[in-house]
Amino acid sequence: MVDMTDYGHRLSFGLSLTPAADAFEQAQRLARRADDDGLDYLAVQDHPYQAGYLETWTLISHLSASTSRISFMTDVADLQLRPPTMLAKAAASLSLITGGRVQLGVGGGAFAEAIASMGGLPRRGEKMVAFTEESLHLMHQALAGGVVRMQTAHHAVTGYHAGPRPPAPVQLWLGAQKNRMLAVTGRSADGWISPLNIYVPPEEVPWRQQLIDDAATAAGREPSSVRRIYNVIGTIGAHGEGPGLNGSADMWAETLSDWAVRLGFDTFVFWPAADAEEQLSLFTSEVVPAVRARVASLRGQR
């Protein structure tokens, strides 16, 4: 048997929607189709300093009104441009409105100069890490309801009564790739969102998973309590070279199954590198059911 790092979570699958203003109508079509076809998540990146991009929360809120089942996730919301208490309030509100169809991917903010260009305070290094971990604690408090307080060098929250409480848990999944933020994930987040497979390739995943596990254990948490989400760019049925994972639907199914049972991912967010509507159809009809079947078989063999 191949050595496995499988945390045993139910598999889930999502589609990344570009927030480009000129792709809005396509995003609407894709959202409805993903909802109809049984995907679990629609994911939207957060780069508001891009002039051609729609504001992420506005887009998610609009699309939630035209779907009935699928959940939404920020992939990932920039905490340095979105005060954590207000982001938690927005997530709880939308969760209540949609019947619990919201999860929050968050990050410390990768582009300091762009953050500063919008008037944000561009924290870097240790300050950014500390700010992010404190933000996670604040948001957990706020999402649980009750009085929220924190007085530190990074936050001055003097006590407000948080609410409404969401009807289903809103998890906080942290986008991270370097050591200190991965350790924060293990200690304080509900899940890890890995950057795209072209930025964190599969061979670089195991040591990151181990770092998260070690930090979780040191904090008195079960490593299996931390969800693991992989953003995967590529083309199904591609001919020739392209970014990320390229090949037949069967190759995709075999690869994602391996990444689930060997690397420990439970959620895959598909970023189509070719025609998104055609790729979505292949993903939902051929890849997703095959991955579910393969992983169930592999788990049964252990």
N, C-alpha and C positions, 0 to 999 in steps of 0.2 A: 504493500500500500504506500501511496505517496503521502509524505508528512503534510498535514493539513492545518491551517489556521482558520477554522470555521466556527464562528461564534453562535451559529444556530438560529439566526433570525430568519423570519419569513422574507423571501426575496421581494423586492419592489423595483419598479422601473419608471423612469421619467423621460420627458422630452424637454430640451432647452429651447426656449423661444427667444429670438433676438428682439430687443426692445427698440430696434430702429424705427423711426417714425414712418419711413417709406415702406416698411414691411408690416404695418399695422393690420391691414386687411388679411394678409397671409397668416399673421399670428392668431387672428380670430378664427380662421378656418382650421388651423392646426389645433387650437385649443378644443374646439368642438369635436374634431375627429379623435383626438387623444382621449377625450372624455367618453365618447361613444365606444372606442376600441378597448377600453379597460385599463389604460395606463394609470399608474398611481399618482404621478406628480407632473406638474408643469413648473419648470424652473426658469427664473428670469434673473439675469445678471444685473449688477447695480453700478453703473458708471455715469452718474448724472452730469458730470463735467463734459461729456461728449455731446456736442451740439446737435447731432443727428439722432440722439437717443431720447425716447420717452422716459418720463420719471417712473421708476420701477413699481412703486406701491400703487400709483394711479393705474398703471396698466394691469397689475394683478387684480385690483379691485374691480375694474371694468370686466375683465375676462371671467371673474368668478360669477358675475351675474348672468353670463351666457352659457355656463356649464352647470351640471347638477351633481356630479359625483366626485370628480377628480380634485385632488388637493394641490395647493400652490406652495412653492418655496422660493425664497430669495436665495440667489446662488452667486455671490453672497452680499448681504446688505453691509454697507460701509458704516461702521459704528462711529467713525470720526465726523461723519456728516449727518448722522441720525442719532440724536440723543437717545440713549438706551431706554430711559423711562418712557419717552414718547413712542419709540418703536414697539415696546412691549404693549403700550396702550393701543396702538394701531393694530397689532397682531391679535390682541384679545378681542377688539371690536370686530374685526373682519371674521375671526373665528366664530363669534356669536352670530353674525349675520349669515355666514355660510354653513352653519351646522358643523363646525370643527374642521374645515378643510384648509388649514394653514399650518405650515411649519416654517421656522426661521433659520435660514443659513445666514451666519454673520461672520464678519472679519474685521480685523483691526484697521484695515485701510492700506492698500498696497502702493498707492501713488501719492506720496506726500505733497509734491508740487501741485498736482491737480486738486487735492483737497484744499490746499492753501488758496488756490485760484478762486474757489467758491466761498472763501471766508472761514473755512474750517481751520482748526488748530492741528497742524501736521506733526503728530507725535511720531517718534522713531525709536527703534531699538528697545531698550528696557522700559522706557516710559510707555511706548505703544503696547508692549506685552502686559504691563501692570494695568494700564487703562482697560485693555480688552478683558482681562480676567475679572476685574472689578465690575465691568459692564455686564458680564455674564451673571454674576451674583445679584446685581441690581435687577436684571430682567427676570431671573428666577423668582425673586421676591415679588416683583410687580405682577407676574403672571399667576402667582399663587393667591393674590389678593392680600388685604390687610394693609398695615402701615409700613411704608418703605422709607428707610433712612440709610444714608451713607455719607460720611464726612472724611474725605481723604484729599490728597494732593490733586487727584484727578476728578473727583465728584463731590458735589455739595448738594445732597438731597436731604432736606431737613425734616421730611416726614409728610407724606401724602397718603391718602387712602386709595389704594389701587383697586381698579375694577373697570369694567365688569370682568368676572372670572370667565374664561373661555369654557365652552361646553365639553371640550376634549383637550388633553394636554397639548400645549404648543411647545415642541421641543426646540432646543437651541443647539444647532449643529455648527461647529466652528470650522471655517476654511483656514487651513494651516499647511505649511510644508517644511518649516525649519524647526530646530530642536525646541526652542523655548515655547513656541506656540503649540507644538505638538504635546508638550508636557502640560500646558494649560488645558488642552483638549481632554487629556486623561484625568486631570484633577476636577475640572469644572464644567465641561460641556456634556451635552447629551449625545453628541455624535461628531465624527470627523468627516468633513468634506474635503476630499483630495482635489487639488487642481487637475486640469486636463491631463490625460495620459501622455500627451506630448511634452508636458512639463514635469510630471512625476511619473516616469515610465514604470511598468510592472516590476522590473528588477530593483527599483529603488523603494518599493513599498514595504517589504518585510521589516527593515530596520525602523521605519516610521511606525508601523503597527506595534512593534515591540516597545518603542519609546512611550507610546500612548498607554500600552498595557502596564508598563512599569510605573508610570505616573499614577495611573488609576489605582493600582495595588497599594502604592505608598500612601495614597489618600484614603484608603479603606474602602475602595469601590471595587466591584467586580468588573474586570475588563470587558466581559460580555455585555455589560449594561451600556456600553458606548457603541452607538450605531456607526457604520462605515459606508460612506457614499463616494462613488467614483464617477467623475465627469469623463465621458468617453467620446472623443471626436473621431470621425472616420466615415467611411462609405461602405454600405452593404452592396455586394455585387460589383465592386469597383474594378475597372480595368486600368492598369497603369498605376503610377504613383500618386499619392495624395497624403494629406496630413493624417496622422493617427492610424487607426485600425482599418485595413482595407481587405476585402475578400468576400467570399460567398456567405450566405445566411448561415450555412452549416458551420463555417469557420468561425463566424461571430458567436454562434451558440456554444461551440466548443471552448472558445477563448473566454467568454464571460463566465461560463461554468467553472473553468479553472480558476479564474480570478475570485470567484465566490468561495470555493472550498479550499483553495491553497493560499490566497492572499487575504481572505477574510472580509471581502466586501459583501454587503447585503443589498445595496441599492446602486443601480446604474442609471445615470442620466445621459441620454444620447444627444450628442451635438452633431447633427447631420452636416457633412462637408459637401454634399451634393444636393440635388433637388429635394427640399425638405418634405414635401407632401408625398412624393414617391418613396422616400426613405422611411418615413413614418409608417407607411403601409407595410413595407417589408419587415420593419422592426416589430410591429405589433402582431403581424400574422405569422411570421416565420421564426424570428429570433426569440422573442419572449417566451412563447410556449415551449420551445425546445430547451431553453435554459432551465426553466422550471422543472421539466421532466428529467434532464440530466443531473441536476443538483439533487433532486429527490432520490434518484438512483444511487448517486455517489454517497449520499448521507446514509442510505440504507445498507451500503456495503461495509460501513465501518464497524 
